[in-house]
Amino acid sequence: MVNKFEDFKSASPGGIREYYRGRLLSQLDISELAYVHLECSGVRIHVKNGVLSSSLYDLCQAVSASFNNVRTKQYVPLLGCFSILDQIGCAYALRESDCRFENGIKRALYDFGEIKDAERLKQLVTLRHGLFHNGSLVNKSRHGDTNVFFRMTTEGDELLVPPLKEWDGSYSDDLTEYVTKINLSHLYSRVQHVVESCKSKLLEGKIDFMVQSERELFYKYLFKTPLPTPQKMETAFGNLL
């Protein structure tokens, strides 16, 4: 029987769902809300006064589906993956980690994605800034010490393939030898690992929260919709006949 969050680790999914059904949203502590946030199996969590869902699940689904459409399989995975990493790194940190990064993407990959190399992390964040700030795969870091010229691929065994030569930021006639390749499939696999690792550490009680309160976590990353009324359920069932 599930009586508190500490019981989640050994509980069945059905037992956890029943636990939530017996509580109001206002009765959930920050760990219980974090579990909803990190629940990406598609199961909606019912509480006494509503149905809870996670923006993280929506992002994961959008990235997964984007690979199946030629119009979305390039930029959508990148944008979605960086948004997922931002959410994780801005909300959670691994307790007793030696991570000193304040950037959410770096912290998520360092604490939960097993990427410790500072240069690789810096390249990924510089790419993210290029995408979000000027919509390109080319960007220079604020201090000019990390210049990246990225191209996307779904082939190969590595997340990042370094360029043949370091790019100095100059736009010459041919930049082929300065290209850093990022494997989108590997990026999404790493992001999925980050989410699962973070959820596992949450259940083990090894997470520190970067948000200040339950309300901040809820309003940033969760949604609540009304419970279906018997009349609505009857109408929905009638539409199937």
C-alpha positions as CSV (number, residue, x, y, z in Angstrom):
1,M,0.0,0.0,0.0
2,V,1.3,3.5,-0.9
3,N,1.0,5.9,2.0
4,K,3.7,8.4,1.2
5,F,6.1,9.4,-1.6
6,E,8.9,7.2,-0.1
7,D,6.7,4.2,-1.0
8,F,6.7,5.0,-4.7
9,K,10.0,3.3,-5.4
10,S,8.6,-0.2,-4.6
11,A,5.0,0.5,-5.6
12,S,3.2,-0.6,-8.7
13,P,2.0,2.0,-11.3
14,G,-1.6,1.2,-10.3
15,G,-0.8,1.7,-6.6
16,I,0.8,5.1,-7.4
17,R,-2.2,6.2,-9.4
18,E,-4.5,5.3,-6.5
19,Y,-2.4,7.3,-4.2
20,Y,-2.9,10.4,-6.3
21,R,-6.6,9.8,-6.6
22,G,-7.0,10.1,-2.9
23,R,-5.4,13.6,-2.7
24,L,-6.2,17.1,-3.7
25,L,-3.6,19.0,-5.8
26,S,-2.9,21.3,-2.8
27,Q,-2.0,18.3,-0.7
28,L,0.9,17.1,-3.0
29,D,4.4,17.9,-1.9
30,I,7.2,18.9,-4.3
31,S,8.5,15.4,-4.8
32,E,5.0,14.2,-5.7
33,L,4.6,17.0,-8.2
34,A,8.0,16.3,-9.6
35,Y,7.0,12.7,-10.2
36,V,4.1,13.9,-12.3
37,H,6.4,16.2,-14.2
38,L,8.8,13.3,-15.0
39,E,6.1,10.8,-15.8
40,C,6.5,10.4,-19.6
41,S,4.6,7.2,-20.2
42,G,1.4,9.0,-21.2
43,V,-0.6,8.1,-18.1
44,R,-2.6,11.1,-16.9
45,I,-2.5,11.5,-13.1
46,H,-5.9,11.9,-11.5
47,V,-6.3,13.8,-8.2
48,K,-9.5,14.5,-6.3
49,N,-10.0,17.9,-8.0
50,G,-8.6,17.4,-11.5
51,V,-6.3,15.6,-14.0
52,L,-2.6,16.5,-14.1
53,S,-0.4,16.3,-17.1
54,S,3.2,17.3,-17.8
55,S,4.6,19.6,-20.5
56,L,7.7,17.3,-20.4
57,Y,5.6,14.5,-21.8
58,D,4.3,16.7,-24.6
59,L,7.8,17.7,-25.5
60,C,9.0,14.1,-25.6
61,Q,6.1,13.1,-27.8
62,A,6.7,16.0,-30.2
63,V,10.3,15.0,-30.6
64,S,9.6,11.4,-31.1
65,A,6.9,12.1,-33.7
66,S,9.1,14.6,-35.5
67,F,11.5,12.0,-36.8
68,N,8.7,10.5,-38.9
69,N,8.0,13.6,-40.9
70,V,10.4,15.0,-43.5
71,R,9.1,18.6,-42.6
72,T,9.9,18.3,-38.9
73,K,12.8,15.8,-38.6
74,Q,15.6,18.4,-38.5
75,Y,14.9,21.4,-36.3
76,V,12.1,20.1,-34.2
77,P,14.2,17.4,-32.5
78,L,16.9,20.0,-31.7
79,L,14.5,22.6,-30.3
80,G,12.5,20.0,-28.4
81,C,15.6,18.2,-26.9
82,F,17.1,21.5,-25.7
83,S,13.8,22.5,-24.2
84,I,13.6,19.1,-22.3
85,L,17.1,19.5,-21.0
86,D,16.4,23.1,-20.0
87,Q,13.4,21.9,-17.9
88,I,15.4,19.2,-16.2
89,G,18.4,21.2,-15.4
90,C,16.4,24.3,-14.2
91,A,14.2,22.2,-11.9
92,Y,16.5,19.5,-10.5
93,A,20.1,18.8,-9.5
94,L,21.7,15.6,-8.4
95,R,22.5,15.7,-4.7
96,E,26.2,15.4,-3.8
97,S,27.1,16.1,-7.4
98,D,30.3,18.0,-8.1
99,C,28.6,19.9,-11.0
100,R,29.3,23.6,-10.9
101,F,27.4,24.6,-13.9
102,E,24.4,27.0,-13.5
103,N,23.2,26.5,-17.1
104,G,20.2,24.1,-17.1
105,I,21.3,22.2,-20.2
106,K,24.8,21.7,-18.9
107,R,23.5,20.6,-15.5
108,A,21.0,18.2,-16.9
109,L,23.6,16.5,-19.1
110,Y,26.3,16.5,-16.4
111,D,24.1,15.2,-13.6
112,F,21.8,12.8,-15.5
113,G,23.3,12.4,-19.0
114,E,26.8,11.2,-18.1
115,I,28.5,14.0,-20.2
116,K,31.2,15.5,-18.1
117,D,33.4,17.0,-20.7
118,A,33.2,20.8,-20.4
119,E,34.0,21.5,-24.0
120,R,31.3,19.2,-25.4
121,L,28.8,20.8,-23.0
122,K,29.9,24.3,-24.1
123,Q,29.5,23.4,-27.8
124,L,25.9,22.1,-27.2
125,V,24.9,25.1,-25.3
126,T,26.4,27.4,-27.9
127,L,24.4,25.6,-30.6
128,R,21.3,26.0,-28.5
129,H,21.9,29.7,-28.2
130,G,22.3,30.0,-32.0
131,L,19.0,28.2,-32.5
132,F,17.0,30.2,-30.0
133,H,18.6,33.6,-30.6
134,N,19.2,33.8,-34.3
135,G,17.6,30.6,-35.7
136,S,20.8,29.2,-37.1
137,L,23.2,26.3,-36.6
138,V,26.1,28.8,-36.4
139,N,27.0,30.6,-33.3
140,K,29.8,32.2,-31.4
141,S,29.9,32.2,-27.6
142,R,29.6,35.5,-25.8
143,H,33.3,35.7,-25.1
144,G,34.3,34.4,-28.6
145,D,36.1,31.4,-27.2
146,T,33.7,28.8,-28.6
147,N,32.7,29.1,-32.3
148,V,30.5,26.4,-33.7
149,F,29.4,25.5,-37.2
150,F,27.0,22.6,-36.8
151,R,25.3,20.3,-39.3
152,M,22.8,17.6,-38.4
153,T,22.9,13.9,-39.1
154,T,21.3,10.7,-38.1
155,E,24.2,8.5,-39.1
156,G,27.2,7.3,-37.1
157,D,27.8,6.2,-33.5
158,E,28.7,9.4,-31.8
159,L,26.6,12.2,-30.4
160,L,29.1,14.8,-31.6
161,V,31.7,14.5,-34.4
162,P,34.3,17.2,-34.0
163,P,35.5,19.3,-37.0
164,L,38.8,18.6,-38.8
165,K,39.9,22.1,-37.8
166,E,38.7,24.4,-35.1
167,W,36.6,27.2,-36.6
168,D,37.9,30.7,-35.9
169,G,34.6,32.4,-36.6
170,S,35.5,33.7,-40.1
171,Y,33.2,33.0,-43.0
172,S,35.4,31.7,-45.8
173,D,34.3,30.2,-49.2
174,D,34.3,26.7,-47.8
175,L,33.7,25.8,-44.2
176,T,33.4,22.0,-44.7
177,E,36.5,21.2,-42.6
178,Y,35.1,23.3,-39.7
179,V,31.8,21.5,-39.4
180,T,30.8,19.8,-36.2
181,K,28.2,17.1,-36.7
182,I,25.4,16.4,-34.2
183,N,23.6,13.1,-34.4
184,L,19.9,13.9,-33.7
185,S,19.0,10.2,-33.0
186,H,21.7,10.0,-30.4
187,L,20.8,13.4,-28.9
188,Y,17.2,12.2,-28.3
189,S,18.4,8.9,-26.9
190,R,20.6,10.8,-24.5
191,V,17.7,13.1,-23.5
192,Q,15.5,10.1,-22.8
193,H,18.2,8.8,-20.6
194,V,18.4,12.1,-18.8
195,V,14.7,12.0,-18.0
196,E,14.7,8.4,-16.8
197,S,17.8,8.9,-14.7
198,C,16.3,12.0,-13.1
199,K,13.1,10.2,-12.3
200,S,15.1,7.3,-10.9
201,K,17.2,9.6,-8.7
202,L,14.0,11.3,-7.5
203,L,12.6,8.0,-6.4
204,E,15.8,7.3,-4.5
205,G,15.7,10.6,-2.7
206,K,18.8,11.9,-4.3
207,I,17.4,15.0,-6.0
208,D,17.8,18.7,-4.9
209,F,15.1,21.0,-6.3
210,M,16.2,24.2,-8.1
211,V,12.6,25.6,-8.0
212,Q,11.6,27.3,-4.8
213,S,8.2,25.8,-4.2
214,E,5.4,23.4,-5.2
215,R,3.6,26.3,-6.9
216,E,6.6,27.3,-9.0
217,L,7.0,23.7,-10.2
218,F,3.3,23.4,-11.0
219,Y,2.9,26.7,-12.8
220,K,6.1,26.2,-14.9
221,Y,5.7,22.6,-16.0
222,L,2.3,21.1,-15.2
223,F,-1.3,21.5,-16.3
224,K,-4.6,20.7,-14.6
225,T,-7.8,20.0,-16.4
226,P,-11.2,19.2,-14.8
227,L,-12.2,15.7,-14.0
228,P,-14.7,14.3,-16.5
229,T,-18.2,14.5,-15.1
230,P,-20.6,11.5,-15.4
231,Q,-22.6,13.4,-18.0
232,K,-19.6,14.1,-20.1
233,M,-18.5,10.5,-19.9
234,E,-22.0,9.3,-20.9
235,T,-21.9,11.7,-23.9
236,A,-18.5,10.6,-24.9
237,F,-19.6,6.9,-24.7
238,G,-22.7,7.7,-26.7
239,N,-20.6,9.2,-29.5
240,L,-19.0,5.8,-29.9
241,L,-22.2,4.1,-30.6
